[in-house]
Amino acid sequence: MGFRKSEPKYRLKFEISEKHCNTAVRKDPCRCVIAQAMYEKFGDSLASIHVLPTTTTLVYHAGRVVVYRTPRVLRNGLKRFDETGEWSLEPGTYYLLPRKKSERYALKKQRASKNRKYSPPNFQGPRARKLDPRMITLRNMKTAKV
């Protein structure tokens, strides 16, 4: 069964409580504070969640994958939580945002560059030069020792 990746059109609202802060695991993108809140909100329909510094990916049992942008406030809170083990933000309502169009196209461009023969984006690779046979003999004459 393949996964269908889709982009959300609207922001996703969720609640973070003290219970999520207490049950969360440091440095684990699948069991952090945000992941605990998402598992509570979606229940059994959510197969897994991956909270990364810039994106949050929700994988549903139905085979659908939705990628959200993690807001800066939550990024800073997660960074502090991973370092100290304490959730520095207040319990309350937070949002995951849809990714910007530029972020989506940058990812597509990055994937496309991997499929090319030469993967670095600015490297154009060795080019076949059109050499004039007269130039070759001229070079040989210059390098030849008399």
Secondary structure, 3 states (H helix, E strand, C coil): CCCEEECCCCCEEEEECHHHHHHCCCCCCCCCHHHHHHHHHHHHHEEEEEECCCEEEEEECCCEEEEEECCHHHHHHHHHHHHHCCCCCCCEEEEEEECCHHHHHHHHHHHHHHHCCCCCCCCCCCCCCCCCHHHHHHHHHHHCCC
